[in-house]
Amino acid sequence: MQQSLEQILKEHAKIDVLINNAARAIRRPIIQAFDRLHDFERTMQINYFAAVRMTLGMLPHFLLNGSGHVIGT
């Protein structure tokens, strides 16, 4: 994640908007998921924590530039 953020900031002098649009789903019936907590943990890592990491990483850039918007979908 850190490398991605560094690359984005290197290629773009100013970023105005961050759109967090993660959409990973568990594609199995819930009846087959009782003993598969790791599926839910992985989904949270992708859909929630990755977006939080990217947002926290982008906030210093927004503050430095005096503005910025985060959109979560």
PDB file of N, H, CA, C and O in Angstrom:
ATOM      1  N   MET A   1       0.827  -1.189   0.000  1.00  0.00           N
ATOM      2  CA  MET A   1       0.000   0.000   0.000  1.00  0.00           C
ATOM      3  C   MET A   1       0.869   1.250   0.000  1.00  0.00           C
ATOM      4  O   MET A   1       0.594   2.196  -0.737  1.00  0.00           O
ATOM      5  N   GLN A   2       1.907   1.259   0.816  1.00  0.00           N
ATOM      6  H   GLN A   2       2.130   0.490   1.415  1.00  0.00           H
ATOM      7  CA  GLN A   2       2.778   2.432   0.912  1.00  0.00           C
ATOM      8  C   GLN A   2       3.447   2.742  -0.426  1.00  0.00           C
ATOM      9  O   GLN A   2       3.565   3.904  -0.813  1.00  0.00           O
ATOM     10  N   GLN A   3       3.881   1.701  -1.125  1.00  0.00           N
ATOM     11  H   GLN A   3       3.785   0.757  -0.810  1.00  0.00           H
ATOM     12  CA  GLN A   3       4.514   1.903  -2.432  1.00  0.00           C
ATOM     13  C   GLN A   3       3.524   2.488  -3.427  1.00  0.00           C
ATOM     14  O   GLN A   3       3.888   3.357  -4.220  1.00  0.00           O
ATOM     15  N   SER A   4       2.294   2.032  -3.398  1.00  0.00           N
ATOM     16  H   SER A   4       1.999   1.327  -2.754  1.00  0.00           H
ATOM     17  CA  SER A   4       1.265   2.563  -4.297  1.00  0.00           C
ATOM     18  C   SER A   4       1.031   4.042  -4.014  1.00  0.00           C
ATOM     19  O   SER A   4       0.964   4.858  -4.933  1.00  0.00           O
ATOM     20  N   LEU A   5       0.908   4.373  -2.747  1.00  0.00           N
ATOM     21  H   LEU A   5       0.962   3.710  -2.000  1.00  0.00           H
ATOM     22  CA  LEU A   5       0.677   5.764  -2.357  1.00  0.00           C
ATOM     23  C   LEU A   5       1.852   6.643  -2.780  1.00  0.00           C
ATOM     24  O   LEU A   5       1.647   7.731  -3.318  1.00  0.00           O
ATOM     25  N   GLU A   6       3.072   6.186  -2.546  1.00  0.00           N
ATOM     26  H   GLU A   6       3.239   5.302  -2.109  1.00  0.00           H
ATOM     27  CA  GLU A   6       4.254   6.950  -2.945  1.00  0.00           C
ATOM     28  C   GLU A   6       4.292   7.158  -4.456  1.00  0.00           C
ATOM     29  O   GLU A   6       4.627   8.247  -4.922  1.00  0.00           O
ATOM     30  N   GLN A   7       3.954   6.126  -5.224  1.00  0.00           N
ATOM     31  H   GLN A   7       3.682   5.241  -4.846  1.00  0.00           H
ATOM     32  CA  GLN A   7       3.947   6.231  -6.680  1.00  0.00           C
ATOM     33  C   GLN A   7       2.890   7.234  -7.160  1.00  0.00           C
ATOM     34  O   GLN A   7       3.150   8.037  -8.056  1.00  0.00           O
ATOM     35  N   ILE A   8       1.718   7.182  -6.564  1.00  0.00           N
ATOM     36  H   ILE A   8       1.506   6.530  -5.835  1.00  0.00           H
ATOM     37  CA  ILE A   8       0.645   8.116  -6.926  1.00  0.00           C
ATOM     38  C   ILE A   8       1.083   9.548  -6.668  1.00  0.00           C
ATOM     39  O   ILE A   8       0.917  10.416  -7.526  1.00  0.00           O
ATOM     40  N   LEU A   9       1.645   9.801  -5.482  1.00  0.00           N
ATOM     41  H   LEU A   9       1.779   9.097  -4.785  1.00  0.00           H
ATOM     42  CA  LEU A   9       2.070  11.162  -5.138  1.00  0.00           C
ATOM     43  C   LEU A   9       3.252  11.614  -5.985  1.00  0.00           C
ATOM     44  O   LEU A   9       3.403  12.808  -6.244  1.00  0.00           O
ATOM     45  N   LYS A  10       4.081  10.689  -6.414  1.00  0.00           N
ATOM     46  H   LYS A  10       3.958   9.719  -6.204  1.00  0.00           H
ATOM     47  CA  LYS A  10       5.211  11.023  -7.279  1.00  0.00           C
ATOM     48  C   LYS A  10       4.730  11.449  -8.669  1.00  0.00           C
ATOM     49  O   LYS A  10       5.287  12.366  -9.273  1.00  0.00           O
ATOM     50  N   GLU A  11       3.702  10.781  -9.163  1.00  0.00           N
ATOM     51  H   GLU A  11       3.249  10.036  -8.673  1.00  0.00           H
ATOM     52  CA  GLU A  11       3.205  11.036 -10.516  1.00  0.00           C
ATOM     53  C   GLU A  11       2.233  12.209 -10.598  1.00  0.00           C
ATOM     54  O   GLU A  11       2.010  12.752 -11.681  1.00  0.00           O
ATOM     55  N   HIS A  12       1.651  12.606  -9.463  1.00  0.00           N
ATOM     56  H   HIS A  12       1.832  12.165  -8.584  1.00  0.00           H
ATOM     57  CA  HIS A  12       0.643  13.673  -9.465  1.00  0.00           C
ATOM     58  C   HIS A  12       1.004  14.707  -8.400  1.00  0.00           C
ATOM     59  O   HIS A  12       1.051  14.398  -7.209  1.00  0.00           O
ATOM     60  N   ALA A  13       1.256  15.925  -8.842  1.00  0.00           N
ATOM     61  H   ALA A  13       1.218  16.176  -9.810  1.00  0.00           H
ATOM     62  CA  ALA A  13       1.667  16.983  -7.917  1.00  0.00           C
ATOM     63  C   ALA A  13       0.575  17.328  -6.919  1.00  0.00           C
ATOM     64  O   ALA A  13       0.862  17.593  -5.752  1.00  0.00           O
ATOM     65  N   LYS A  14      -0.665  17.328  -7.363  1.00  0.00           N
ATOM     66  H   LYS A  14      -0.898  17.112  -8.311  1.00  0.00           H
ATOM     67  CA  LYS A  14      -1.771  17.663  -6.468  1.00  0.00           C
ATOM     68  C   LYS A  14      -2.930  16.717  -6.734  1.00  0.00           C
ATOM     69  O   LYS A  14      -3.335  16.509  -7.877  1.00  0.00           O
ATOM     70  N   ILE A  15      -3.444  16.161  -5.676  1.00  0.00           N
ATOM     71  H   ILE A  15      -3.115  16.330  -4.747  1.00  0.00           H
ATOM     72  CA  ILE A  15      -4.606  15.277  -5.756  1.00  0.00           C
ATOM     73  C   ILE A  15      -5.744  15.967  -5.021  1.00  0.00           C
ATOM     74  O   ILE A  15      -5.593  16.394  -3.876  1.00  0.00           O
ATOM     75  N   ASP A  16      -6.872  16.068  -5.687  1.00  0.00           N
ATOM     76  H   ASP A  16      -6.994  15.721  -6.617  1.00  0.00           H
ATOM     77  CA  ASP A  16      -8.023  16.755  -5.113  1.00  0.00           C
ATOM     78  C   ASP A  16      -9.035  15.803  -4.483  1.00  0.00           C
ATOM     79  O   ASP A  16      -9.707  16.155  -3.514  1.00  0.00           O
ATOM     80  N   VAL A  17      -9.142  14.589  -5.041  1.00  0.00           N
ATOM     81  H   VAL A  17      -8.596  14.302  -5.828  1.00  0.00           H
ATOM     82  CA  VAL A  17     -10.184  13.668  -4.608  1.00  0.00           C
ATOM     83  C   VAL A  17      -9.616  12.253  -4.507  1.00  0.00           C
ATOM     84  O   VAL A  17      -8.866  11.812  -5.377  1.00  0.00           O
ATOM     85  N   LEU A  18      -9.977  11.559  -3.451  1.00  0.00           N
ATOM     86  H   LEU A  18     -10.586  11.918  -2.744  1.00  0.00           H
ATOM     87  CA  LEU A  18      -9.690  10.140  -3.296  1.00  0.00           C
ATOM     88  C   LEU A  18     -11.029   9.417  -3.271  1.00  0.00           C
ATOM     89  O   LEU A  18     -11.877   9.694  -2.423  1.00  0.00           O
ATOM     90  N   ILE A  19     -11.215   8.491  -4.205  1.00  0.00           N
ATOM     91  H   ILE A  19     -10.526   8.267  -4.894  1.00  0.00           H
ATOM     92  CA  ILE A  19     -12.441   7.698  -4.236  1.00  0.00           C
ATOM     93  C   ILE A  19     -12.095   6.277  -3.815  1.00  0.00           C
ATOM     94  O   ILE A  19     -11.370   5.566  -4.511  1.00  0.00           O
ATOM     95  N   ASN A  20     -12.618   5.878  -2.676  1.00  0.00           N
ATOM     96  H   ASN A  20     -13.207   6.455  -2.110  1.00  0.00           H
ATOM     97  CA  ASN A  20     -12.435   4.515  -2.185  1.00  0.00           C
ATOM     98  C   ASN A  20     -13.605   3.676  -2.700  1.00  0.00           C
ATOM     99  O   ASN A  20     -14.751   3.871  -2.296  1.00  0.00           O
ATOM    100  N   ASN A  21     -13.296   2.743  -3.595  1.00  0.00           N
ATOM    101  H   ASN A  21     -12.364   2.584  -3.923  1.00  0.00           H
ATOM    102  CA  ASN A  21     -14.347   1.966  -4.243  1.00  0.00           C
ATOM    103  C   ASN A  21     -13.987   0.478  -4.243  1.00  0.00           C
ATOM    104  O   ASN A  21     -13.982  -0.164  -5.294  1.00  0.00           O
ATOM    105  N   ALA A  22     -13.692  -0.054  -3.083  1.00  0.00           N
ATOM    106  H   ALA A  22     -13.697   0.468  -2.230  1.00  0.00           H
ATOM    107  CA  ALA A  22     -13.375  -1.482  -2.989  1.00  0.00           C
ATOM    108  C   ALA A  22     -14.663  -2.288  -3.071  1.00  0.00           C
ATOM    109  O   ALA A  22     -15.710  -1.861  -2.585  1.00  0.00           O
ATOM    110  N   ALA A  23     -14.573  -3.439  -3.683  1.00  0.00           N
ATOM    111  H   ALA A  23     -13.723  -3.786  -4.078  1.00  0.00           H
ATOM    112  CA  ALA A  23     -15.795  -4.233  -3.838  1.00  0.00           C
ATOM    113  C   ALA A  23     -15.477  -5.713  -3.986  1.00  0.00           C
ATOM    114  O   ALA A  23     -15.771  -6.308  -5.023  1.00  0.00           O
ATOM    115  N   ARG A  24     -14.901  -6.294  -2.997  1.00  0.00           N
ATOM    116  H   ARG A  24     -14.662  -5.811  -2.154  1.00  0.00           H
ATOM    117  CA  ARG A  24     -14.632  -7.733  -2.992  1.00  0.00           C
ATOM    118  C   ARG A  24     -15.755  -8.416  -2.226  1.00  0.00           C
ATOM    119  O   ARG A  24     -16.139  -7.960  -1.149  1.00  0.00           O
ATOM    120  N   ALA A  25     -16.272  -9.478  -2.760  1.00  0.00           N
ATOM    121  H   ALA A  25     -15.960  -9.849  -3.635  1.00  0.00           H
ATOM    122  CA  ALA A  25     -17.374 -10.179  -2.115  1.00  0.00           C
ATOM    123  C   ALA A  25     -16.997 -11.631  -1.858  1.00  0.00           C
ATOM    124  O   ALA A  25     -16.141 -12.200  -2.536  1.00  0.00           O
ATOM    125  N   ILE A  26     -17.647 -12.205  -0.879  1.00  0.00           N
ATOM    126  H   ILE A  26     -18.342 -11.743  -0.329  1.00  0.00           H
ATOM    127  CA  ILE A  26     -17.510 -13.631  -0.607  1.00  0.00           C
ATOM    128  C   ILE A  26     -18.554 -14.334  -1.476  1.00  0.00           C
ATOM    129  O   ILE A  26     -19.753 -14.085  -1.351  1.00  0.00           O
ATOM    130  N   ARG A  27     -18.092 -15.190  -2.330  1.00  0.00           N
ATOM    131  H   ARG A  27     -17.118 -15.393  -2.431  1.00  0.00           H
ATOM    132  CA  ARG A  27     -19.006 -15.838  -3.279  1.00  0.00           C
ATOM    133  C   ARG A  27     -19.249 -17.293  -2.893  1.00  0.00           C
ATOM    134  O   ARG A  27     -18.886 -18.226  -3.609  1.00  0.00           O
ATOM    135  N   ARG A  28     -19.866 -17.441  -1.752  1.00  0.00           N
ATOM    136  H   ARG A  28     -20.160 -16.683  -1.170  1.00  0.00           H
ATOM    137  CA  ARG A  28     -20.225 -18.786  -1.294  1.00  0.00           C
ATOM    138  C   ARG A  28     -21.454 -18.627  -0.411  1.00  0.00           C
ATOM    139  O   ARG A  28     -21.589 -17.623   0.288  1.00  0.00           O
ATOM    140  N   PRO A  29     -22.335 -19.591  -0.435  1.00  0.00           N
ATOM    141  CA  PRO A  29     -23.520 -19.518   0.430  1.00  0.00           C
ATOM    142  C   PRO A  29     -23.110 -19.438   1.903  1.00  0.00           C
ATOM    143  O   PRO A  29     -22.138 -20.072   2.315  1.00  0.00           O
ATOM    144  N   ILE A  30     -23.834 -18.677   2.675  1.00  0.00           N
ATOM    145  H   ILE A  30     -24.623 -18.162   2.341  1.00  0.00           H
ATOM    146  CA  ILE A  30     -23.514 -18.491   4.090  1.00  0.00           C
ATOM    147  C   ILE A  30     -23.500 -19.832   4.832  1.00  0.00           C
ATOM    148  O   ILE A  30     -22.744 -19.998   5.789  1.00  0.00           O
ATOM    149  N   ILE A  31     -24.302 -20.760   4.413  1.00  0.00           N
ATOM    150  H   ILE A  31     -24.917 -20.626   3.635  1.00  0.00           H
ATOM    151  CA  ILE A  31     -24.351 -22.076   5.057  1.00  0.00           C
ATOM    152  C   ILE A  31     -23.007 -22.801   4.943  1.00  0.00           C
ATOM    153  O   ILE A  31     -22.708 -23.682   5.749  1.00  0.00           O
ATOM    154  N   GLN A  32     -22.201 -22.435   3.946  1.00  0.00           N
ATOM    155  H   GLN A  32     -22.444 -21.720   3.291  1.00  0.00           H
ATOM    156  CA  GLN A  32     -20.880 -23.043   3.765  1.00  0.00           C
ATOM    157  C   GLN A  32     -19.763 -22.207   4.392  1.00  0.00           C
ATOM    158  O   GLN A  32     -18.585 -22.526   4.230  1.00  0.00           O
ATOM    159  N   ALA A  33     -20.124 -21.153   5.099  1.00  0.00           N
ATOM    160  H   ALA A  33     -21.081 -20.895   5.231  1.00  0.00           H
ATOM    161  CA  ALA A  33     -19.117 -20.223   5.616  1.00  0.00           C
ATOM    162  C   ALA A  33     -18.954 -20.269   7.128  1.00  0.00           C
ATOM    163  O   ALA A  33     -18.189 -19.473   7.674  1.00  0.00           O
ATOM    164  N   PHE A  34     -19.638 -21.162   7.820  1.00  0.00           N
ATOM    165  H   PHE A  34     -20.259 -21.808   7.377  1.00  0.00           H
ATOM    166  CA  PHE A  34     -19.589 -21.181   9.286  1.00  0.00           C
ATOM    167  C   PHE A  34     -18.175 -21.317   9.842  1.00  0.00           C
ATOM    168  O   PHE A  34     -17.866 -20.727  10.876  1.00  0.00           O
ATOM    169  N   ASP A  35     -17.327 -22.070   9.189  1.00  0.00           N
ATOM    170  H   ASP A  35     -17.579 -22.550   8.348  1.00  0.00           H
ATOM    171  CA  ASP A  35     -15.970 -22.289   9.701  1.00  0.00           C
ATOM    172  C   ASP A  35     -14.917 -21.576   8.859  1.00  0.00           C
ATOM    173  O   ASP A  35     -13.756 -21.986   8.824  1.00  0.00           O
ATOM    174  N   ARG A  36     -15.330 -20.505   8.182  1.00  0.00           N
ATOM    175  H   ARG A  36     -16.272 -20.172   8.211  1.00  0.00           H
ATOM    176  CA  ARG A  36     -14.413 -19.803   7.284  1.00  0.00           C
ATOM    177  C   ARG A  36     -14.286 -18.318   7.668  1.00  0.00           C
ATOM    178  O   ARG A  36     -14.466 -17.432   6.833  1.00  0.00           O
ATOM    179  N   LEU A  37     -13.979 -18.075   8.922  1.00  0.00           N
ATOM    180  H   LEU A  37     -13.833 -18.795   9.601  1.00  0.00           H
ATOM    181  CA  LEU A  37     -13.818 -16.700   9.393  1.00  0.00           C
ATOM    182  C   LEU A  37     -12.773 -15.957   8.562  1.00  0.00           C
ATOM    183  O   LEU A  37     -12.894 -14.751   8.346  1.00  0.00           O
ATOM    184  N   HIS A  38     -11.756 -16.668   8.100  1.00  0.00           N
ATOM    185  H   HIS A  38     -11.658 -17.648   8.276  1.00  0.00           H
ATOM    186  CA  HIS A  38     -10.696 -16.015   7.318  1.00  0.00           C
ATOM    187  C   HIS A  38     -11.240 -15.364   6.052  1.00  0.00           C
ATOM    188  O   HIS A  38     -10.678 -14.369   5.594  1.00  0.00           O
ATOM    189  N   ASP A  39     -12.321 -15.897   5.470  1.00  0.00           N
ATOM    190  H   ASP A  39     -12.777 -16.705   5.842  1.00  0.00           H
ATOM    191  CA  ASP A  39     -12.929 -15.251   4.296  1.00  0.00           C
ATOM    192  C   ASP A  39     -13.446 -13.864   4.653  1.00  0.00           C
ATOM    193  O   ASP A  39     -13.271 -12.912   3.892  1.00  0.00           O
ATOM    194  N   PHE A  40     -14.077 -13.758   5.803  1.00  0.00           N
ATOM    195  H   PHE A  40     -14.219 -14.531   6.421  1.00  0.00           H
ATOM    196  CA  PHE A  40     -14.615 -12.474   6.241  1.00  0.00           C
ATOM    197  C   PHE A  40     -13.493 -11.507   6.619  1.00  0.00           C
ATOM    198  O   PHE A  40     -13.577 -10.311   6.340  1.00  0.00           O
ATOM    199  N   GLU A  41     -12.446 -12.030   7.255  1.00  0.00           N
ATOM    200  H   GLU A  41     -12.379 -13.001   7.482  1.00  0.00           H
ATOM    201  CA  GLU A  41     -11.299 -11.188   7.610  1.00  0.00           C
ATOM    202  C   GLU A  41     -10.615 -10.650   6.358  1.00  0.00           C
ATOM    203  O   GLU A  41     -10.237  -9.479   6.318  1.00  0.00           O
ATOM    204  N   ARG A  42     -10.452 -11.479   5.347  1.00  0.00           N
ATOM    205  H   ARG A  42     -10.759 -12.431   5.380  1.00  0.00           H
ATOM    206  CA  ARG A  42      -9.829 -11.048   4.100  1.00  0.00           C
ATOM    207  C   ARG A  42     -10.691  -9.993   3.404  1.00  0.00           C
ATOM    208  O   ARG A  42     -10.175  -9.018   2.859  1.00  0.00           O
ATOM    209  N   THR A  43     -11.992 -10.197   3.428  1.00  0.00           N
ATOM    210  H   THR A  43     -12.412 -10.990   3.871  1.00  0.00           H
ATOM    211  CA  THR A  43     -12.900  -9.223   2.816  1.00  0.00           C
ATOM    212  C   THR A  43     -12.813  -7.881   3.535  1.00  0.00           C
ATOM    213  O   THR A  43     -12.824  -6.832   2.891  1.00  0.00           O
ATOM    214  N   MET A  44     -12.727  -7.905   4.859  1.00  0.00           N
ATOM    215  H   MET A  44     -12.718  -8.757   5.382  1.00  0.00           H
ATOM    216  CA  MET A  44     -12.578  -6.658   5.619  1.00  0.00           C
ATOM    217  C   MET A  44     -11.242  -5.984   5.316  1.00  0.00           C
ATOM    218  O   MET A  44     -11.173  -4.758   5.232  1.00  0.00           O
ATOM    219  N   GLN A  45     -10.184  -6.771   5.151  1.00  0.00           N
ATOM    220  H   GLN A  45     -10.240  -7.767   5.219  1.00  0.00           H
ATOM    221  CA  GLN A  45      -8.877  -6.205   4.810  1.00  0.00           C
ATOM    222  C   GLN A  45      -8.951  -5.438   3.498  1.00  0.00           C
ATOM    223  O   GLN A  45      -8.402  -4.343   3.377  1.00  0.00           O
ATOM    224  N   ILE A  46      -9.625  -6.014   2.530  1.00  0.00           N
ATOM    225  H   ILE A  46     -10.070  -6.904   2.628  1.00  0.00           H
ATOM    226  CA  ILE A  46      -9.701  -5.386   1.205  1.00  0.00           C
ATOM    227  C   ILE A  46     -10.704  -4.239   1.194  1.00  0.00           C
ATOM    228  O   ILE A  46     -10.374  -3.128   0.779  1.00  0.00           O
ATOM    229  N   ASN A  47     -11.925  -4.504   1.648  1.00  0.00           N
ATOM    230  H   ASN A  47     -12.193  -5.407   1.984  1.00  0.00           H
ATOM    231  CA  ASN A  47     -13.007  -3.531   1.493  1.00  0.00           C
ATOM    232  C   ASN A  47     -12.984  -2.400   2.506  1.00  0.00           C
ATOM    233  O   ASN A  47     -13.488  -1.313   2.224  1.00  0.00           O
ATOM    234  N   TYR A  48     -12.413  -2.630   3.674  1.00  0.00           N
ATOM    235  H   TYR A  48     -12.003  -3.513   3.904  1.00  0.00           H
ATOM    236  CA  TYR A  48     -12.427  -1.599   4.708  1.00  0.00           C
ATOM    237  C   TYR A  48     -11.031  -1.090   5.047  1.00  0.00           C
ATOM    238  O   TYR A  48     -10.746   0.095   4.875  1.00  0.00           O
ATOM    239  N   PHE A  49     -10.168  -1.968   5.524  1.00  0.00           N
ATOM    240  H   PHE A  49     -10.400  -2.930   5.663  1.00  0.00           H
ATOM    241  CA  PHE A  49      -8.871  -1.515   6.018  1.00  0.00           C
ATOM    242  C   PHE A  49      -7.979  -0.931   4.923  1.00  0.00           C
ATOM    243  O   PHE A  49      -7.225   0.004   5.190  1.00  0.00           O
ATOM    244  N   ALA A  50      -8.043  -1.452   3.714  1.00  0.00           N
ATOM    245  H   ALA A  50      -8.655  -2.212   3.497  1.00  0.00           H
ATOM    246  CA  ALA A  50      -7.247  -0.878   2.625  1.00  0.00           C
ATOM    247  C   ALA A  50      -7.692   0.552   2.337  1.00  0.00           C
ATOM    248  O   ALA A  50      -6.865   1.430   2.093  1.00  0.00           O
ATOM    249  N   ALA A  51      -8.996   0.779   2.366  1.00  0.00           N
ATOM    250  H   ALA A  51      -9.668   0.066   2.564  1.00  0.00           H
ATOM    251  CA  ALA A  51      -9.517   2.135   2.143  1.00  0.00           C
ATOM    252  C   ALA A  51      -9.100   3.076   3.274  1.00  0.00           C
ATOM    253  O   ALA A  51      -8.761   4.234   3.029  1.00  0.00           O
ATOM    254  N   VAL A  52      -9.127   2.580   4.508  1.00  0.00           N
ATOM    255  H   VAL A  52      -9.402   1.640   4.707  1.00  0.00           H
ATOM    256  CA  VAL A  52      -8.697   3.402   5.647  1.00  0.00           C
ATOM    257  C   VAL A  52      -7.213   3.732   5.523  1.00  0.00           C
ATOM    258  O   VAL A  52      -6.812   4.873   5.752  1.00  0.00           O
ATOM    259  N   ARG A  53      -6.399   2.748   5.164  1.00  0.00           N
ATOM    260  H   ARG A  53      -6.725   1.821   4.978  1.00  0.00           H
ATOM    261  CA  ARG A  53      -4.959   2.991   4.995  1.00  0.00           C
ATOM    262  C   ARG A  53      -4.689   4.044   3.917  1.00  0.00           C
ATOM    263  O   ARG A  53      -3.876   4.948   4.109  1.00  0.00           O
ATOM    264  N   MET A  54      -5.377   3.916   2.789  1.00  0.00           N
ATOM    265  H   MET A  54      -6.038   3.181   2.634  1.00  0.00           H
ATOM    266  CA  MET A  54      -5.176   4.873   1.710  1.00  0.00           C
ATOM    267  C   MET A  54      -5.631   6.265   2.135  1.00  0.00           C
ATOM    268  O   MET A  54      -4.964   7.255   1.830  1.00  0.00           O
ATOM    269  N   THR A  55      -6.753   6.348   2.830  1.00  0.00           N
ATOM    270  H   THR A  55      -7.295   5.544   3.078  1.00  0.00           H
ATOM    271  CA  THR A  55      -7.248   7.640   3.300  1.00  0.00           C
ATOM    272  C   THR A  55      -6.264   8.273   4.279  1.00  0.00           C
ATOM    273  O   THR A  55      -5.928   9.449   4.139  1.00  0.00           O
ATOM    274  N   LEU A  56      -5.797   7.511   5.265  1.00  0.00           N
ATOM    275  H   LEU A  56      -6.070   6.556   5.379  1.00  0.00           H
ATOM    276  CA  LEU A  56      -4.841   8.044   6.239  1.00  0.00           C
ATOM    277  C   LEU A  56      -3.539   8.456   5.569  1.00  0.00           C
ATOM    278  O   LEU A  56      -2.913   9.439   5.966  1.00  0.00           O
ATOM    279  N   GLY A  57      -3.132   7.703   4.553  1.00  0.00           N
ATOM    280  H   GLY A  57      -3.640   6.905   4.230  1.00  0.00           H
ATOM    281  CA  GLY A  57      -1.916   8.055   3.824  1.00  0.00           C
ATOM    282  C   GLY A  57      -2.063   9.316   2.986  1.00  0.00           C
ATOM    283  O   GLY A  57      -1.089  10.035   2.762  1.00  0.00           O
ATOM    284  N   MET A  58      -3.276   9.583   2.525  1.00  0.00           N
ATOM    285  H   MET A  58      -4.067   8.999   2.707  1.00  0.00           H
ATOM    286  CA  MET A  58      -3.526  10.743   1.667  1.00  0.00           C
ATOM    287  C   MET A  58      -3.793  12.019   2.470  1.00  0.00           C
ATOM    288  O   MET A  58      -3.607  13.120   1.951  1.00  0.00           O
ATOM    289  N   LEU A  59      -4.223  11.886   3.720  1.00  0.00           N
ATOM    290  H   LEU A  59      -4.375  10.992   4.141  1.00  0.00           H
ATOM    291  CA  LEU A  59      -4.570  13.068   4.523  1.00  0.00           C
ATOM    292  C   LEU A  59      -3.442  14.084   4.647  1.00  0.00           C
ATOM    293  O   LEU A  59      -3.713  15.277   4.518  1.00  0.00           O
ATOM    294  N   PRO A  60      -2.193  13.687   4.891  1.00  0.00           N
ATOM    295  CA  PRO A  60      -1.132  14.697   4.951  1.00  0.00           C
ATOM    296  C   PRO A  60      -1.004  15.499   3.654  1.00  0.00           C
ATOM    297  O   PRO A  60      -0.736  16.700   3.694  1.00  0.00           O
ATOM    298  N   HIS A  61      -1.190  14.852   2.519  1.00  0.00           N
ATOM    299  H   HIS A  61      -1.407  13.877   2.487  1.00  0.00           H
ATOM    300  CA  HIS A  61      -1.139  15.538   1.221  1.00  0.00           C
ATOM    301  C   HIS A  61      -2.278  16.562   1.127  1.00  0.00           C
ATOM    302  O   HIS A  61      -2.063  17.697   0.701  1.00  0.00           O
ATOM    303  N   PHE A  62      -3.477  16.159   1.524  1.00  0.00           N
ATOM    304  H   PHE A  62      -3.652  15.238   1.871  1.00  0.00           H
ATOM    305  CA  PHE A  62      -4.613  17.076   1.496  1.00  0.00           C
ATOM    306  C   PHE A  62      -4.367  18.275   2.415  1.00  0.00           C
ATOM    307  O   PHE A  62      -4.632  19.415   2.034  1.00  0.00           O
ATOM    308  N   LEU A  63      -3.862  18.018   3.617  1.00  0.00           N
ATOM    309  H   LEU A  63      -3.647  17.092   3.927  1.00  0.00           H
ATOM    310  CA  LEU A  63      -3.599  19.111   4.554  1.00  0.00           C
ATOM    311  C   LEU A  63      -2.521  20.043   4.032  1.00  0.00           C
ATOM    312  O   LEU A  63      -2.629  21.261   4.177  1.00  0.00           O
ATOM    313  N   LEU A  64      -1.490  19.486   3.430  1.00  0.00           N
ATOM    314  H   LEU A  64      -1.402  18.497   3.312  1.00  0.00           H
ATOM    315  CA  LEU A  64      -0.411  20.300   2.868  1.00  0.00           C
ATOM    316  C   LEU A  64      -0.914  21.205   1.772  1.00  0.00           C
ATOM    317  O   LEU A  64      -0.456  22.340   1.641  1.00  0.00           O
ATOM    318  N   ASN A  65      -1.866  20.709   0.970  1.00  0.00           N
ATOM    319  H   ASN A  65      -2.238  19.787   1.076  1.00  0.00           H
ATOM    320  CA  ASN A  65      -2.405  21.482  -0.140  1.00  0.00           C
ATOM    321  C   ASN A  65      -3.616  22.322   0.247  1.00  0.00           C
ATOM    322  O   ASN A  65      -4.125  23.088  -0.572  1.00  0.00           O
ATOM    323  N   GLY A  66      -4.075  22.189   1.472  1.00  0.00           N
ATOM    324  H   GLY A  66      -3.661  21.568   2.138  1.00  0.00           H
ATOM    325  CA  GLY A  66      -5.176  23.025   1.952  1.00  0.00           C
ATOM    326  C   GLY A  66      -6.555  22.539   1.545  1.00  0.00           C
ATOM    327  O   GLY A  66      -7.545  23.215   1.825  1.00  0.00           O
ATOM    328  N   SER A  67      -6.650  21.392   0.893  1.00  0.00           N
ATOM    329  H   SER A  67      -5.845  20.843   0.665  1.00  0.00           H
ATOM    330  CA  SER A  67      -7.965  20.871   0.529  1.00  0.00           C
ATOM    331  C   SER A  67      -7.843  19.429   0.060  1.00  0.00           C
ATOM    332  O   SER A  67      -6.753  18.922  -0.206  1.00  0.00           O
ATOM    333  N   GLY A  68      -8.987  18.797  -0.030  1.00  0.00           N
ATOM    334  H   GLY A  68      -9.873  19.208   0.187  1.00  0.00           H
ATOM    335  CA  GLY A  68      -9.069  17.430  -0.529  1.00  0.00           C
ATOM    336  C   GLY A  68     -10.376  16.806  -0.095  1.00  0.00           C
ATOM    337  O   GLY A  68     -10.929  17.168   0.943  1.00  0.00           O
ATOM    338  N   HIS A  69     -10.866  15.878  -0.879  1.00  0.00           N
ATOM    339  H   HIS A  69     -10.416  15.584  -1.722  1.00  0.00           H
ATOM    340  CA  HIS A  69     -12.132  15.215  -0.585  1.00  0.00           C
ATOM    341  C   HIS A  69     -11.930  13.710  -0.634  1.00  0.00           C
ATOM    342  O   HIS A  69     -11.189  13.194  -1.470  1.00  0.00           O
ATOM    343  N   VAL A  70     -12.598  13.022   0.270  1.00  0.00           N
ATOM    344  H   VAL A  70     -13.200  13.441   0.950  1.00  0.00           H
ATOM    345  CA  VAL A  70     -12.587  11.563   0.278  1.00  0.00           C
ATOM    346  C   VAL A  70     -14.029  11.104   0.046  1.00  0.00           C
ATOM    347  O   VAL A  70     -14.954  11.527   0.739  1.00  0.00           O
ATOM    348  N   ILE A  71     -14.189  10.241  -0.932  1.00  0.00           N
ATOM    349  H   ILE A  71     -13.438   9.898  -1.496  1.00  0.00           H
ATOM    350  CA  ILE A  71     -15.502   9.675  -1.237  1.00  0.00           C
ATOM    351  C   ILE A  71     -15.437   8.176  -1.019  1.00  0.00           C
ATOM    352  O   ILE A  71     -14.577   7.498  -1.581  1.00  0.00           O
ATOM    353  N   GLY A  72     -16.322   7.670  -0.223  1.00  0.00           N
ATOM    354  H   GLY A  72     -17.020   8.221   0.234  1.00  0.00           H
ATOM    355  CA  GLY A  72     -16.409   6.226   0.004  1.00  0.00           C
ATOM    356  C   GLY A  72     -17.673   5.703  -0.640  1.00  0.00           C
ATOM    357  O   GLY A  72     -18.764   6.220  -0.399  1.00  0.00           O
ATOM    358  N   THR A  73     -17.528   4.678  -1.457  1.00  0.00           N
ATOM    359  H   THR A  73     -16.642   4.258  -1.652  1.00  0.00           H
ATOM    360  CA  THR A  73     -18.714   4.143  -2.133  1.00  0.00           C
ATOM    361  C   THR A  73     -19.034   2.766  -1.622  1.00  0.00           C
ATOM    362  O   THR A  73     -20.000   2.150  -2.072  1.00  0.00           O
TER     363      THR A  73
END
